Amino acid sequence: MEKVQRRILRFIVPLVLVQLCGADTFTTTLEAPNFDRWMYPYNSTVGSREVASTFSSIGGGFEIFDDRDGQILLGFITPEDIPVGLGVSQYEIVEATVHISISNDGNVYDPTVDAWESYLPDSGVEDVDAGRPMELYGAAFRGGFNGWTFGETGPFPFGASRRERNAYPVSFLNGFQPIDVSNNVLDAFQPEPFAIGENAKITPGSVIETETVLSFAINVADPEIQCYLRHSFNEGLLSFVVSSLHQAQQPGLRKTVGLVQPNFHMKESWAVYLGLADAAKFSFTVIAHEATTVPEDLDGDGSVGVSDILIALSDWGFCSCCSSDLNADGEVNVSDLLAIIAAWDS
């Protein structure tokens, strides 16, 4: 319980402190991603594919690949819409939603998370509702890449097997540490998606028609997801991964109705060019507080002193979104304490 309370305080206290500064509210919709690409080991149309599908390798005889074999990476650049570099604790994400259009008929609508065991054929755990969900996660990178350098041209790499893709979906377990969810069935854990694809006009269990827009309303109340978004707005790039565990279907052998692997329109889709469908969109409302001229003044009282030291000590340890993390390394430690002492008012 003490650990939970500590995490909650780390999330709330920066919001209270920054209220002492001026703030602006930014509400906008980005009409298309700057980056969108199909994350599949044998995708030869990197960054230019018209449609992309999400599916799993489970039960298909291709288990050398990630459980979440077909994924979609989306990247939205934001500096023209909201100031960047204010400091992670200066952003308060009120609402954030990713919208993306389905490009095929026949998939059964399921707006709920399914137990990871239900994807295993012999687990004895059955899916209690029709269909499978489409999920949104944050994005992380390996191979020396980040969201900016990977973009639409970074290598997958081609033909990569398990745990080798350079961009992958992340959730959070046991604090603010991200975990790769590409193999959550193999690794036997239940990830917490940022959001599930939903459409209020569709009844769960019914068939999704082509050009249907699914909206992924991100759970901004979750402190870990809120922190991920704060870092992203501070850097000016929001990266997400659309993923699902629909069984992969080979061309010529695909079902037309039921557990059909979903396809999505990319910004290069001919239907998007003709105005028949939309590229992925990102809408958000964010309160951006003025960057403080004295970041070491943690309590905002106009001076650096004992109270600021006490705040840093209360945040001590891993604390990714704390105002006390003055060097933004994800941890409050001696270096942050020394920075406060160096700025101490004489």
C-alpha positions in Angstrom: 0.0 0.0 0.0 2.8 2.4 0.8 4.4 1.8 -2.6 1.0 2.6 -4.3 0.6 5.8 -2.3 4.1 6.9 -3.1 3.4 6.4 -6.8 0.2 8.3 -6.7 1.9 11.2 -4.8 4.7 11.3 -7.4 2.0 11.7 -10.1 -0.1 14.3 -8.3 2.4 16.6 -6.6 3.9 18.0 -9.8 0.4 18.9 -11.0 -0.2 20.8 -7.7 3.1 22.7 -7.9 2.9 23.8 -11.5 -0.5 25.4 -10.9 1.5 28.3 -9.4 2.7 29.1 -13.0 0.8 30.2 -16.0 -0.7 27.6 -18.3 -2.3 27.3 -21.7 -4.7 24.6 -22.9 -4.1 23.0 -26.4 -6.8 21.1 -28.1 -6.3 19.8 -31.6 -6.5 16.9 -34.0 -3.5 15.9 -36.2 -5.1 14.7 -39.4 -2.4 12.2 -40.4 0.6 10.6 -38.9 4.1 11.7 -39.9 5.2 8.1 -39.7 3.1 5.0 -40.3 4.5 1.7 -41.3 3.6 -2.0 -41.2 5.9 -3.7 -38.7 6.1 -7.2 -40.2 9.4 -9.1 -40.7 8.9 -9.5 -44.5 7.4 -6.1 -45.4 9.2 -5.0 -48.5 7.2 -1.7 -48.7 8.6 0.0 -45.7 6.9 3.4 -45.1 4.8 3.2 -48.3 2.3 0.4 -47.8 -1.3 1.3 -48.5 -2.9 -1.1 -45.9 -1.4 -2.9 -43.0 -2.7 -5.8 -40.9 -2.3 -6.9 -37.3 -2.0 -10.6 -36.5 -0.3 -13.3 -34.4 2.1 -16.1 -35.0 0.5 -18.3 -32.3 -0.8 -21.6 -33.6 0.2 -21.0 -37.1 3.5 -22.9 -37.2 5.5 -19.7 -37.3 6.4 -19.5 -33.6 10.0 -18.4 -34.3 8.4 -14.9 -34.8 7.0 -12.6 -32.1 3.5 -13.5 -30.8 2.4 -10.2 -32.1 3.8 -10.8 -35.6 2.1 -8.0 -37.6 2.0 -4.6 -36.0 1.6 -1.0 -37.0 3.8 1.9 -35.9 2.3 5.4 -35.8 4.3 8.6 -35.2 2.8 12.1 -34.7 5.1 15.1 -34.6 3.7 17.9 -32.4 6.0 21.0 -32.1 3.7 23.0 -34.5 0.7 22.4 -32.3 2.1 22.6 -28.7 5.3 23.9 -27.2 8.1 21.4 -26.6 10.9 21.2 -24.1 9.0 22.8 -21.1 10.0 19.9 -18.9 8.2 16.6 -18.4 6.3 17.7 -15.3 4.9 20.8 -17.1 2.5 18.8 -19.2 -0.9 17.6 -18.1 -2.6 15.3 -20.6 -6.4 15.7 -20.3 -7.4 13.6 -23.2 -5.6 11.7 -26.0 -7.2 9.5 -28.7 -5.9 7.7 -31.8 -8.3 7.1 -34.6 -7.7 4.6 -37.4 -9.9 3.2 -40.2 -10.5 -0.5 -40.9 -9.9 -1.4 -44.6 -11.6 -4.9 -44.7 -15.0 -6.4 -44.0 -15.8 -9.3 -41.8 -14.0 -8.8 -38.5 -16.0 -9.4 -35.3 -16.1 -6.4 -33.0 -14.7 -7.0 -29.5 -14.0 -3.9 -27.3 -12.7 -5.8 -24.3 -9.3 -7.2 -23.2 -9.1 -11.0 -23.6 -7.1 -13.2 -21.2 -3.7 -14.1 -22.6 -4.4 -17.8 -21.8 -7.4 -17.7 -24.2 -5.0 -17.4 -27.2 -3.4 -20.8 -26.4 -5.3 -23.7 -28.0 -4.7 -26.1 -25.1 -4.8 -23.8 -22.1 -8.4 -24.7 -21.1 -9.2 -20.9 -20.9 -11.8 -19.9 -23.5 -12.6 -16.5 -24.8 -15.9 -15.6 -23.2 -17.0 -13.2 -25.9 -17.0 -13.1 -29.7 -14.1 -11.6 -31.6 -10.7 -10.4 -30.5 -9.7 -6.8 -29.5 -7.5 -4.4 -31.4 -5.1 -2.7 -28.9 -3.0 0.4 -28.7 0.4 0.6 -26.9 3.3 2.9 -26.5 6.3 2.4 -28.7 9.9 1.7 -27.7 13.0 1.1 -29.8 16.2 -1.0 -29.8 19.2 -1.3 -32.1 20.3 2.2 -31.3 17.1 3.8 -32.7 14.6 6.2 -31.3 11.2 7.4 -32.7 12.9 10.1 -34.7 15.7 8.1 -36.3 13.6 5.0 -36.9 10.7 6.8 -38.6 9.7 5.3 -41.9 13.1 4.2 -43.1 14.7 2.4 -40.1 15.3 -1.3 -40.7 12.9 -3.8 -39.1 15.4 -5.7 -39.6 14.1 -7.8 -42.6 13.4 -11.4 -41.6 13.9 -10.8 -37.9 12.7 -13.5 -35.5 11.6 -13.1 -31.8 12.7 -10.0 -29.9 14.7 -8.6 -32.7 12.4 -5.9 -34.2 13.8 -2.4 -33.7 10.4 -0.9 -32.8 8.0 -2.7 -30.5 4.9 -2.1 -28.3 5.3 -1.4 -24.6 3.1 -1.5 -21.6 4.1 -1.0 -17.9 4.5 -3.5 -15.1 5.6 -2.8 -11.5 6.1 0.9 -11.8 7.2 3.1 -14.7 9.5 0.5 -16.3 8.2 -0.4 -19.9 8.0 -4.0 -20.9 7.9 -5.4 -24.5 4.5 -7.0 -25.0 5.3 -8.5 -28.4 5.5 -11.9 -26.7 3.1 -11.6 -23.8 1.6 -15.0 -24.4 4.9 -16.8 -24.6 6.1 -14.8 -21.5 2.8 -15.6 -19.7 1.6 -12.1 -18.6 -1.4 -9.9 -19.2 -0.4 -6.5 -20.6 -2.4 -3.3 -19.9 -3.1 -1.7 -23.3 -3.1 2.1 -23.5 -6.5 1.7 -25.2 -8.8 -0.7 -27.0 -10.3 0.1 -30.4 -13.9 1.1 -30.0 -16.8 2.4 -32.0 -20.0 3.3 -30.1 -22.2 2.6 -33.1 -21.2 -1.1 -33.3 -22.6 -3.8 -31.0 -20.1 -6.1 -29.5 -20.1 -9.4 -31.4 -21.3 -7.9 -34.6 -19.3 -7.6 -37.9 -17.2 -4.6 -38.6 -17.7 -3.0 -42.0 -14.9 -1.7 -44.1 -14.0 2.0 -43.6 -15.2 1.8 -40.0 -13.2 4.1 -37.7 -12.0 2.7 -34.5 -11.1 5.1 -31.7 -8.5 4.3 -29.1 -9.2 6.6 -26.1 -6.0 6.5 -24.2 -6.2 5.9 -20.4 -4.6 9.2 -19.3 -5.7 8.5 -15.7 -3.1 5.8 -15.5 0.0 7.5 -14.0 2.4 5.4 -16.1 0.6 6.1 -19.4 0.3 9.8 -18.4 4.1 9.8 -17.8 4.8 8.2 -21.2 2.6 10.9 -22.9 4.3 13.7 -20.9 7.8 12.6 -22.1 6.5 12.3 -25.6 4.9 15.8 -25.7 8.1 17.2 -24.1 10.1 15.7 -27.0 7.6 16.6 -29.7 6.9 13.1 -31.0 4.1 10.7 -30.0 4.8 7.1 -31.0 2.2 4.3 -30.8 1.8 0.7 -31.9 -1.5 -0.8 -33.0 -1.5 -4.6 -32.3 -3.7 -7.6 -32.0 -3.5 -11.3 -31.6 -5.8 -12.4 -34.4 -4.6 -15.6 -36.0 -2.5 -15.1 -39.1 -4.2 -16.2 -42.4 -2.4 -17.0 -45.5 -3.5 -15.5 -48.8 -6.1 -17.6 -50.6 -7.0 -19.3 -47.3 -8.4 -16.4 -45.4 -11.8 -16.4 -43.8 -14.3 -13.7 -44.9 -16.2 -13.4 -41.6 -15.3 -14.1 -38.0 -11.8 -14.0 -36.5 -10.5 -12.2 -39.6 -7.1 -10.5 -39.2 -7.9 -6.7 -39.4 -6.5 -4.5 -42.1 -6.1 -0.7 -41.6 -5.7 2.2 -44.0 -2.3 3.8 -44.0 -1.8 7.4 -45.1 -0.6 6.1 -48.5 -3.9 4.2 -49.1 -5.6 5.0 -52.4 -8.9 5.3 -50.4 -7.3 8.1 -48.4 -6.1 9.9 -51.5 -9.7 9.6 -53.0 -11.3 10.8 -49.8 -13.1 7.5 -49.2 -11.2 6.9 -45.9 -9.1 8.7 -43.4 -5.5 8.2 -42.4 -4.8 7.6 -38.8 -5.5 10.7 -36.6 -4.4 11.8 -33.2 -6.6 14.2 -31.1 -5.6 15.6 -27.7 -6.2 18.2 -25.0 -3.1 19.1 -23.1 -2.5 21.7 -20.4 1.1 23.1 -20.9 2.4 25.0 -17.9 5.1 27.6 -18.2 8.6 26.3 -17.8 10.0 27.5 -14.6 13.1 29.7 -14.7 14.4 28.0 -11.6 13.7 24.3 -11.9 15.3 23.6 -8.6 12.5 25.6 -6.9 10.4 22.5 -6.6 7.7 23.9 -4.4 7.3 27.1 -6.4 7.7 29.5 -3.5 10.3 31.7 -5.3 13.4 30.4 -3.5 15.5 27.2 -3.3 15.7 25.9 0.3 15.0 23.1 2.7 11.5 22.4 1.5 12.9 21.6 -2.0 15.4 19.2 -0.5 12.6 17.5 1.4 10.5 17.1 -1.8 13.5 15.6 -3.6 14.1 13.2 -0.7 10.4 12.1 -0.8 10.8 11.3 -4.5 14.1 9.5 -4.0 14.6 6.6 -6.4 13.0 5.8 -9.8 10.7 8.6 -10.6 10.3 9.2 -14.3 7.8 12.1 -14.2 8.9 13.9 -11.0 9.8 17.5 -11.0 12.6 16.5 -8.7 14.3 14.6 -11.5 16.2 17.7 -12.6 18.5 15.9 -15.1 15.6 13.9 -16.6 17.4 10.5 -16.3 14.3 8.8 -14.8 15.7 8.8 -11.2 15.9 11.2 -8.3 19.4 10.7 -6.8 22.5 12.5 -5.6 23.0 14.4 -8.9 19.6 16.0 -8.5 20.2 16.8 -4.8 23.5 18.5 -5.7 21.7 20.6 -8.3 19.3 21.9 -5.6 22.2 22.6 -3.3 24.1 24.5 -6.1 21.0 26.7 -6.7 20.4 27.3 -2.9 19.4 30.9 -2.1 22.1 32.5 0.0 
